[in-house]
Amino acid sequence: MICINGKELNERSIKLSEYLNGNGYNPNRIAVELNGEILPKSMYGETVLADGDKVEIVSFVGGG
């Protein structure tokens, strides 16, 4: 299973960009940590999440 933000995803593998697009994330307003390492935005399209991966997605929020 793939764990994203503490929730288990019932997928054996999925492309990160497909997951982000399918769940309404704007790649310009997020940061992704994959297995404890920050993933460069340039890698979103070619990264395939696999069984055992742990992902944290953080959204940037503006304010004052």
Distance bins in CASP14 RR format, pairs under 12 A and 6 or more apart:
PFRMAT RR
TARGET T0000
AUTHOR 0000-0000-0000
RMODE 2
METHOD distances of the structure
MODEL  1
1 7 0 0 0 0 1 0 0 0 0 0 0
1 8 1 0 1 0 0 0 0 0 0 0 0
1 9 1 0 0 1 0 0 0 0 0 0 0
1 10 1 0 0 1 0 0 0 0 0 0 0
1 11 1 0 0 1 0 0 0 0 0 0 0
1 12 0 0 0 0 1 0 0 0 0 0 0
1 13 0 0 0 0 0 1 0 0 0 0 0
1 14 0 0 0 0 0 1 0 0 0 0 0
1 49 0 0 0 0 0 1 0 0 0 0 0
1 50 0 0 0 0 0 1 0 0 0 0 0
1 51 1 0 0 1 0 0 0 0 0 0 0
1 52 1 0 0 1 0 0 0 0 0 0 0
1 53 0 0 0 0 1 0 0 0 0 0 0
1 54 0 0 0 0 0 1 0 0 0 0 0
1 55 0 0 0 0 0 1 0 0 0 0 0
2 8 1 0 0 1 0 0 0 0 0 0 0
2 9 1 0 1 0 0 0 0 0 0 0 0
2 10 0 0 0 0 1 0 0 0 0 0 0
2 11 1 0 1 0 0 0 0 0 0 0 0
2 12 0 0 0 0 1 0 0 0 0 0 0
2 13 1 0 0 1 0 0 0 0 0 0 0
2 14 1 0 0 1 0 0 0 0 0 0 0
2 15 0 0 0 0 0 1 0 0 0 0 0
2 16 0 0 0 0 0 1 0 0 0 0 0
2 19 0 0 0 0 1 0 0 0 0 0 0
2 34 0 0 0 0 0 1 0 0 0 0 0
2 35 0 0 0 0 0 1 0 0 0 0 0
2 47 0 0 0 0 0 1 0 0 0 0 0
2 48 0 0 0 0 0 1 0 0 0 0 0
2 49 1 0 1 0 0 0 0 0 0 0 0
2 50 1 0 0 1 0 0 0 0 0 0 0
2 51 1 0 0 1 0 0 0 0 0 0 0
2 52 1 0 0 1 0 0 0 0 0 0 0
2 53 1 0 1 0 0 0 0 0 0 0 0
2 54 1 0 0 1 0 0 0 0 0 0 0
2 55 1 0 0 1 0 0 0 0 0 0 0
3 9 1 0 0 1 0 0 0 0 0 0 0
3 10 0 0 0 0 0 1 0 0 0 0 0
3 11 0 0 0 0 0 1 0 0 0 0 0
3 33 0 0 0 0 0 1 0 0 0 0 0
3 34 0 0 0 0 0 1 0 0 0 0 0
3 35 0 0 0 0 0 1 0 0 0 0 0
3 36 0 0 0 0 0 1 0 0 0 0 0
3 49 0 0 0 0 1 0 0 0 0 0 0
3 50 0 0 0 0 0 1 0 0 0 0 0
3 51 0 0 0 0 0 1 0 0 0 0 0
3 52 1 0 0 1 0 0 0 0 0 0 0
3 53 1 0 0 1 0 0 0 0 0 0 0
3 54 1 0 1 0 0 0 0 0 0 0 0
3 55 1 0 0 1 0 0 0 0 0 0 0
3 56 0 0 0 0 1 0 0 0 0 0 0
3 57 0 0 0 0 0 1 0 0 0 0 0
4 10 0 0 0 0 0 1 0 0 0 0 0
4 11 0 0 0 0 1 0 0 0 0 0 0
4 14 0 0 0 0 1 0 0 0 0 0 0
4 16 0 0 0 0 1 0 0 0 0 0 0
4 19 1 0 0 1 0 0 0 0 0 0 0
4 20 0 0 0 0 0 1 0 0 0 0 0
4 23 0 0 0 0 1 0 0 0 0 0 0
4 25 0 0 0 0 0 1 0 0 0 0 0
4 32 0 0 0 0 1 0 0 0 0 0 0
4 33 0 0 0 0 0 1 0 0 0 0 0
4 34 0 0 0 0 0 1 0 0 0 0 0
4 35 0 0 0 0 0 1 0 0 0 0 0
4 49 1 0 0 1 0 0 0 0 0 0 0
4 52 0 0 0 0 0 1 0 0 0 0 0
4 53 0 0 0 0 1 0 0 0 0 0 0
4 54 0 0 0 0 1 0 0 0 0 0 0
4 55 1 0 1 0 0 0 0 0 0 0 0
4 56 1 0 0 1 0 0 0 0 0 0 0
4 57 1 0 0 1 0 0 0 0 0 0 0
4 58 0 0 0 0 0 1 0 0 0 0 0
5 19 0 0 0 0 0 1 0 0 0 0 0
5 23 0 0 0 0 0 1 0 0 0 0 0
5 25 0 0 0 0 0 1 0 0 0 0 0
5 30 0 0 0 0 0 1 0 0 0 0 0
5 32 0 0 0 0 0 1 0 0 0 0 0
5 33 0 0 0 0 0 1 0 0 0 0 0
5 54 0 0 0 0 1 0 0 0 0 0 0
5 55 1 0 0 1 0 0 0 0 0 0 0
5 56 1 0 0 1 0 0 0 0 0 0 0
5 57 1 0 1 0 0 0 0 0 0 0 0
5 58 0 0 0 0 1 0 0 0 0 0 0
5 59 0 0 0 0 0 1 0 0 0 0 0
6 33 0 0 0 0 0 1 0 0 0 0 0
6 53 0 0 0 0 0 1 0 0 0 0 0
6 54 0 0 0 0 1 0 0 0 0 0 0
6 55 0 0 0 0 1 0 0 0 0 0 0
6 56 0 0 0 0 1 0 0 0 0 0 0
6 57 0 0 0 0 0 1 0 0 0 0 0
7 19 0 0 0 0 0 1 0 0 0 0 0
7 23 0 0 0 0 0 1 0 0 0 0 0
7 54 0 0 0 0 0 1 0 0 0 0 0
7 55 0 0 0 0 1 0 0 0 0 0 0
7 56 0 0 0 0 0 1 0 0 0 0 0
7 57 0 0 0 0 0 1 0 0 0 0 0
8 51 0 0 0 0 0 1 0 0 0 0 0
8 52 0 0 0 0 1 0 0 0 0 0 0
8 53 0 0 0 0 0 1 0 0 0 0 0
8 54 0 0 0 0 0 1 0 0 0 0 0
8 55 0 0 0 0 0 1 0 0 0 0 0
9 16 0 0 0 0 0 1 0 0 0 0 0
9 18 0 0 0 0 0 1 0 0 0 0 0
9 19 1 0 0 1 0 0 0 0 0 0 0
9 22 0 0 0 0 0 1 0 0 0 0 0
9 23 0 0 0 0 0 1 0 0 0 0 0
9 49 1 0 0 1 0 0 0 0 0 0 0
9 50 0 0 0 0 0 1 0 0 0 0 0
9 51 0 0 0 0 0 1 0 0 0 0 0
9 52 0 0 0 0 0 1 0 0 0 0 0
9 53 0 0 0 0 1 0 0 0 0 0 0
9 54 0 0 0 0 0 1 0 0 0 0 0
9 55 0 0 0 0 1 0 0 0 0 0 0
9 57 0 0 0 0 0 1 0 0 0 0 0
10 51 0 0 0 0 0 1 0 0 0 0 0
11 18 0 0 0 0 1 0 0 0 0 0 0
11 19 0 0 0 0 1 0 0 0 0 0 0
11 48 0 0 0 0 0 1 0 0 0 0 0
11 49 1 0 0 1 0 0 0 0 0 0 0
11 50 0 0 0 0 1 0 0 0 0 0 0
11 51 0 0 0 0 1 0 0 0 0 0 0
11 52 0 0 0 0 0 1 0 0 0 0 0
11 53 0 0 0 0 0 1 0 0 0 0 0
11 55 0 0 0 0 0 1 0 0 0 0 0
12 48 0 0 0 0 0 1 0 0 0 0 0
12 49 0 0 0 0 1 0 0 0 0 0 0
12 50 1 0 0 1 0 0 0 0 0 0 0
12 51 1 0 1 0 0 0 0 0 0 0 0
12 52 0 0 0 0 1 0 0 0 0 0 0
12 53 0 0 0 0 0 1 0 0 0 0 0
13 19 0 0 0 0 0 1 0 0 0 0 0
13 47 0 0 0 0 0 1 0 0 0 0 0
13 48 1 0 1 0 0 0 0 0 0 0 0
13 49 1 0 0 1 0 0 0 0 0 0 0
13 50 1 0 1 0 0 0 0 0 0 0 0
13 51 1 0 0 1 0 0 0 0 0 0 0
13 52 0 0 0 0 0 1 0 0 0 0 0
13 53 0 0 0 0 1 0 0 0 0 0 0
14 20 0 0 0 0 0 1 0 0 0 0 0
14 21 0 0 0 0 0 1 0 0 0 0 0
14 22 0 0 0 0 1 0 0 0 0 0 0
14 23 0 0 0 0 0 1 0 0 0 0 0
14 45 0 0 0 0 0 1 0 0 0 0 0
14 47 0 0 0 0 1 0 0 0 0 0 0
14 48 1 0 0 1 0 0 0 0 0 0 0
14 49 1 0 1 0 0 0 0 0 0 0 0
14 50 0 0 0 0 1 0 0 0 0 0 0
14 51 0 0 0 0 0 1 0 0 0 0 0
14 53 0 0 0 0 1 0 0 0 0 0 0
14 55 0 0 0 0 0 1 0 0 0 0 0
15 21 0 0 0 0 1 0 0 0 0 0 0
15 22 0 0 0 0 0 1 0 0 0 0 0
15 43 0 0 0 0 0 1 0 0 0 0 0
15 44 0 0 0 0 1 0 0 0 0 0 0
15 45 1 0 0 1 0 0 0 0 0 0 0
15 46 0 0 0 0 1 0 0 0 0 0 0
15 47 1 0 0 1 0 0 0 0 0 0 0
15 48 1 0 1 0 0 0 0 0 0 0 0
15 49 1 0 0 1 0 0 0 0 0 0 0
15 50 0 0 0 0 0 1 0 0 0 0 0
16 22 0 0 0 0 0 1 0 0 0 0 0
16 23 0 0 0 0 0 1 0 0 0 0 0
16 25 0 0 0 0 1 0 0 0 0 0 0
16 27 0 0 0 0 1 0 0 0 0 0 0
16 30 0 0 0 0 0 1 0 0 0 0 0
16 32 1 0 0 1 0 0 0 0 0 0 0
16 33 0 0 0 0 0 1 0 0 0 0 0
16 34 1 0 0 1 0 0 0 0 0 0 0
16 39 1 0 0 1 0 0 0 0 0 0 0
16 40 0 0 0 0 0 1 0 0 0 0 0
16 41 0 0 0 0 0 1 0 0 0 0 0
16 42 0 0 0 0 0 1 0 0 0 0 0
16 43 1 0 0 1 0 0 0 0 0 0 0
16 44 1 0 1 0 0 0 0 0 0 0 0
16 45 1 0 0 1 0 0 0 0 0 0 0
16 46 0 0 0 0 1 0 0 0 0 0 0
16 47 1 0 1 0 0 0 0 0 0 0 0
16 48 1 0 0 1 0 0 0 0 0 0 0
16 49 1 0 1 0 0 0 0 0 0 0 0
16 50 0 0 0 0 0 1 0 0 0 0 0
16 53 0 0 0 0 1 0 0 0 0 0 0
16 55 1 0 0 1 0 0 0 0 0 0 0
16 57 0 0 0 0 1 0 0 0 0 0 0
17 23 0 0 0 0 0 1 0 0 0 0 0
17 24 0 0 0 0 0 1 0 0 0 0 0
17 25 0 0 0 0 1 0 0 0 0 0 0
17 27 1 0 0 1 0 0 0 0 0 0 0
17 30 0 0 0 0 0 1 0 0 0 0 0
17 32 0 0 0 0 0 1 0 0 0 0 0
17 39 0 0 0 0 0 1 0 0 0 0 0
17 41 0 0 0 0 0 1 0 0 0 0 0
17 42 0 0 0 0 0 1 0 0 0 0 0
17 43 0 0 0 0 1 0 0 0 0 0 0
17 44 1 0 1 0 0 0 0 0 0 0 0
17 45 1 1 0 0 0 0 0 0 0 0 0
17 46 0 0 0 0 1 0 0 0 0 0 0
17 47 1 0 0 1 0 0 0 0 0 0 0
17 48 0 0 0 0 1 0 0 0 0 0 0
17 49 0 0 0 0 0 1 0 0 0 0 0
18 24 0 0 0 0 0 1 0 0 0 0 0
18 25 0 0 0 0 0 1 0 0 0 0 0
18 44 0 0 0 0 1 0 0 0 0 0 0
18 45 0 0 0 0 1 0 0 0 0 0 0
18 46 0 0 0 0 0 1 0 0 0 0 0
18 47 0 0 0 0 0 1 0 0 0 0 0
18 48 0 0 0 0 1 0 0 0 0 0 0
18 49 0 0 0 0 1 0 0 0 0 0 0
19 25 0 0 0 0 1 0 0 0 0 0 0
19 27 0 0 0 0 0 1 0 0 0 0 0
19 30 0 0 0 0 0 1 0 0 0 0 0
19 32 0 0 0 0 1 0 0 0 0 0 0
19 34 0 0 0 0 0 1 0 0 0 0 0
19 44 0 0 0 0 1 0 0 0 0 0 0
19 45 0 0 0 0 0 1 0 0 0 0 0
19 47 0 0 0 0 1 0 0 0 0 0 0
19 48 0 0 0 0 0 1 0 0 0 0 0
19 49 1 0 0 1 0 0 0 0 0 0 0
19 53 0 0 0 0 0 1 0 0 0 0 0
19 55 0 0 0 0 1 0 0 0 0 0 0
19 57 0 0 0 0 1 0 0 0 0 0 0
20 26 0 0 0 0 1 0 0 0 0 0 0
20 27 1 0 0 1 0 0 0 0 0 0 0
20 28 0 0 0 0 0 1 0 0 0 0 0
20 29 0 0 0 0 0 1 0 0 0 0 0
20 30 1 0 0 1 0 0 0 0 0 0 0
20 31 0 0 0 0 0 1 0 0 0 0 0
20 32 1 0 0 1 0 0 0 0 0 0 0
20 39 0 0 0 0 0 1 0 0 0 0 0
20 41 0 0 0 0 0 1 0 0 0 0 0
20 44 1 0 0 1 0 0 0 0 0 0 0
20 45 0 0 0 0 1 0 0 0 0 0 0
20 47 0 0 0 0 0 1 0 0 0 0 0
20 49 0 0 0 0 0 1 0 0 0 0 0
20 55 0 0 0 0 0 1 0 0 0 0 0
20 57 1 0 0 1 0 0 0 0 0 0 0
20 59 0 0 0 0 0 1 0 0 0 0 0
21 27 0 0 0 0 1 0 0 0 0 0 0
21 30 0 0 0 0 0 1 0 0 0 0 0
21 44 0 0 0 0 1 0 0 0 0 0 0
21 45 0 0 0 0 1 0 0 0 0 0 0
23 30 0 0 0 0 0 1 0 0 0 0 0
23 55 0 0 0 0 0 1 0 0 0 0 0
23 57 0 0 0 0 1 0 0 0 0 0 0
23 59 0 0 0 0 0 1 0 0 0 0 0
24 30 0 0 0 0 1 0 0 0 0 0 0
24 57 0 0 0 0 0 1 0 0 0 0 0
24 59 0 0 0 0 0 1 0 0 0 0 0
25 31 0 0 0 0 0 1 0 0 0 0 0
25 32 0 0 0 0 1 0 0 0 0 0 0
25 41 0 0 0 0 0 1 0 0 0 0 0
25 44 0 0 0 0 1 0 0 0 0 0 0
25 55 0 0 0 0 0 1 0 0 0 0 0
25 57 1 0 0 1 0 0 0 0 0 0 0
25 58 0 0 0 0 0 1 0 0 0 0 0
25 59 1 0 0 1 0 0 0 0 0 0 0
25 60 0 0 0 0 0 1 0 0 0 0 0
26 41 0 0 0 0 0 1 0 0 0 0 0
26 44 0 0 0 0 0 1 0 0 0 0 0
26 57 0 0 0 0 0 1 0 0 0 0 0
26 59 0 0 0 0 1 0 0 0 0 0 0
26 60 0 0 0 0 1 0 0 0 0 0 0
26 61 0 0 0 0 0 1 0 0 0 0 0
27 39 0 0 0 0 0 1 0 0 0 0 0
27 40 0 0 0 0 0 1 0 0 0 0 0
27 41 1 0 0 1 0 0 0 0 0 0 0
27 42 0 0 0 0 0 1 0 0 0 0 0
27 43 0 0 0 0 0 1 0 0 0 0 0
27 44 1 0 1 0 0 0 0 0 0 0 0
27 45 0 0 0 0 1 0 0 0 0 0 0
27 47 0 0 0 0 0 1 0 0 0 0 0
27 57 0 0 0 0 0 1 0 0 0 0 0
27 59 0 0 0 0 0 1 0 0 0 0 0
27 60 0 0 0 0 0 1 0 0 0 0 0
28 41 0 0 0 0 1 0 0 0 0 0 0
28 44 0 0 0 0 0 1 0 0 0 0 0
28 59 0 0 0 0 0 1 0 0 0 0 0
28 60 0 0 0 0 1 0 0 0 0 0 0
29 41 0 0 0 0 0 1 0 0 0 0 0
29 57 0 0 0 0 0 1 0 0 0 0 0
29 58 0 0 0 0 1 0 0 0 0 0 0
29 59 1 0 1 0 0 0 0 0 0 0 0
29 60 1 0 1 0 0 0 0 0 0 0 0
29 61 0 0 0 0 1 0 0 0 0 0 0
29 62 0 0 0 0 1 0 0 0 0 0 0
30 38 0 0 0 0 0 1 0 0 0 0 0
30 39 0 0 0 0 0 1 0 0 0 0 0
30 41 0 0 0 0 1 0 0 0 0 0 0
30 44 0 0 0 0 1 0 0 0 0 0 0
30 55 0 0 0 0 0 1 0 0 0 0 0
30 56 0 0 0 0 0 1 0 0 0 0 0
30 57 1 0 1 0 0 0 0 0 0 0 0
30 58 1 0 0 1 0 0 0 0 0 0 0
30 59 1 0 1 0 0 0 0 0 0 0 0
30 60 1 0 0 1 0 0 0 0 0 0 0
30 61 0 0 0 0 0 1 0 0 0 0 0
31 37 0 0 0 0 0 1 0 0 0 0 0
31 38 1 0 0 1 0 0 0 0 0 0 0
31 39 0 0 0 0 1 0 0 0 0 0 0
31 40 0 0 0 0 1 0 0 0 0 0 0
31 41 0 0 0 0 1 0 0 0 0 0 0
31 44 0 0 0 0 0 1 0 0 0 0 0
31 55 0 0 0 0 0 1 0 0 0 0 0
31 56 0 0 0 0 1 0 0 0 0 0 0
31 57 1 0 0 1 0 0 0 0 0 0 0
31 58 1 0 1 0 0 0 0 0 0 0 0
31 59 0 0 0 0 1 0 0 0 0 0 0
31 60 1 0 0 1 0 0 0 0 0 0 0
32 38 1 0 0 1 0 0 0 0 0 0 0
32 39 1 0 1 0 0 0 0 0 0 0 0
32 40 0 0 0 0 1 0 0 0 0 0 0
32 41 0 0 0 0 1 0 0 0 0 0 0
32 42 0 0 0 0 0 1 0 0 0 0 0
32 43 0 0 0 0 1 0 0 0 0 0 0
32 44 1 0 0 1 0 0 0 0 0 0 0
32 45 0 0 0 0 0 1 0 0 0 0 0
32 47 0 0 0 0 1 0 0 0 0 0 0
32 49 0 0 0 0 0 1 0 0 0 0 0
32 53 0 0 0 0 0 1 0 0 0 0 0
32 54 0 0 0 0 0 1 0 0 0 0 0
32 55 1 0 0 1 0 0 0 0 0 0 0
32 56 1 0 0 1 0 0 0 0 0 0 0
32 57 1 0 1 0 0 0 0 0 0 0 0
32 58 1 0 0 1 0 0 0 0 0 0 0
32 59 0 0 0 0 0 1 0 0 0 0 0
33 39 1 0 0 1 0 0 0 0 0 0 0
33 40 0 0 0 0 0 1 0 0 0 0 0
33 47 0 0 0 0 0 1 0 0 0 0 0
33 53 0 0 0 0 0 1 0 0 0 0 0
33 54 0 0 0 0 1 0 0 0 0 0 0
33 55 1 0 0 1 0 0 0 0 0 0 0
33 56 1 0 1 0 0 0 0 0 0 0 0
33 57 1 0 0 1 0 0 0 0 0 0 0
33 58 1 0 0 1 0 0 0 0 0 0 0
34 40 0 0 0 0 0 1 0 0 0 0 0
34 43 0 0 0 0 1 0 0 0 0 0 0
34 44 0 0 0 0 0 1 0 0 0 0 0
34 47 1 0 0 1 0 0 0 0 0 0 0
34 48 0 0 0 0 0 1 0 0 0 0 0
34 49 1 0 0 1 0 0 0 0 0 0 0
34 50 0 0 0 0 0 1 0 0 0 0 0
34 52 0 0 0 0 0 1 0 0 0 0 0
34 53 1 0 0 1 0 0 0 0 0 0 0
34 54 1 0 0 1 0 0 0 0 0 0 0
34 55 1 0 1 0 0 0 0 0 0 0 0
34 56 0 0 0 0 1 0 0 0 0 0 0
34 57 0 0 0 0 1 0 0 0 0 0 0
35 47 0 0 0 0 0 1 0 0 0 0 0
35 49 0 0 0 0 1 0 0 0 0 0 0
35 50 0 0 0 0 0 1 0 0 0 0 0
35 52 0 0 0 0 1 0 0 0 0 0 0
35 53 1 0 0 1 0 0 0 0 0 0 0
35 54 1 0 1 0 0 0 0 0 0 0 0
35 55 1 0 0 1 0 0 0 0 0 0 0
35 56 0 0 0 0 1 0 0 0 0 0 0
36 53 0 0 0 0 0 1 0 0 0 0 0
36 54 1 0 0 1 0 0 0 0 0 0 0
36 55 0 0 0 0 1 0 0 0 0 0 0
36 56 1 0 0 1 0 0 0 0 0 0 0
37 43 0 0 0 0 0 1 0 0 0 0 0
37 47 0 0 0 0 0 1 0 0 0 0 0
37 53 0 0 0 0 0 1 0 0 0 0 0
37 54 0 0 0 0 0 1 0 0 0 0 0
37 55 0 0 0 0 0 1 0 0 0 0 0
37 56 0 0 0 0 0 1 0 0 0 0 0
38 44 0 0 0 0 0 1 0 0 0 0 0
38 55 0 0 0 0 0 1 0 0 0 0 0
38 56 0 0 0 0 1 0 0 0 0 0 0
38 57 0 0 0 0 0 1 0 0 0 0 0
38 58 0 0 0 0 1 0 0 0 0 0 0
39 45 0 0 0 0 0 1 0 0 0 0 0
39 46 0 0 0 0 0 1 0 0 0 0 0
39 47 1 0 0 1 0 0 0 0 0 0 0
39 49 0 0 0 0 0 1 0 0 0 0 0
39 53 0 0 0 0 0 1 0 0 0 0 0
39 55 0 0 0 0 1 0 0 0 0 0 0
39 56 0 0 0 0 0 1 0 0 0 0 0
39 57 0 0 0 0 0 1 0 0 0 0 0
39 58 0 0 0 0 0 1 0 0 0 0 0
40 46 0 0 0 0 0 1 0 0 0 0 0
40 47 0 0 0 0 1 0 0 0 0 0 0
41 47 0 0 0 0 0 1 0 0 0 0 0
43 49 0 0 0 0 0 1 0 0 0 0 0
44 55 0 0 0 0 0 1 0 0 0 0 0
44 57 0 0 0 0 0 1 0 0 0 0 0
47 53 0 0 0 0 1 0 0 0 0 0 0
47 55 0 0 0 0 1 0 0 0 0 0 0
48 55 0 0 0 0 0 1 0 0 0 0 0
49 55 1 0 0 1 0 0 0 0 0 0 0
49 57 0 0 0 0 0 1 0 0 0 0 0
END
